[in-house]
Amino acid sequence: MAVSRKSSAKLFLPTRDAGARSTVDLQAIWDAVSLIPRGQVSTYGAIARAAGLPGRARLTGYALRMAPKTMHLPWHRVVGAGGRIVFPKGSAHFREQAKRLRAEKVILKAGRVDASCIAMLGQQI
């Protein structure tokens, strides 16, 4: 079934208010990320849940991209589902995240964090 240009634009409208509420959402995500203990990681989805935004894992990625550098967020402590570094292997971002995690004694094997290093946000933060 073909979708017209006019109706397809509605498919991509944000499901939440993009105004002041989004600033509150971003701040909640930044707060959750800042609480990940050194030497541990959390997933994008777990951060979203901890920020009160279940199902908004992609918003976590957006929030990390939009965070001011002056915040010095530990962005490297956020990984994909199953503990996977989400950047393409061999990319500068992948290497930087792996380097930072290893410096914190996080165990990495083939671009994945050992399960023992994944923080349980509801219990440890």
Buried (B, 14 or more C-beta within 10 A) or exposed (E): EEEEEEEEEEEEEEEEEEEEEBEEBBEBBBBBBBBBBEBBBBBBBBBBBBBEBEEBBEBBBBBBEEBEEEEEBBBBBBBBEEBEBBBEEEEEEBEEBBEBBEEBEBBBEEBBBEEEBBBEBEEEB
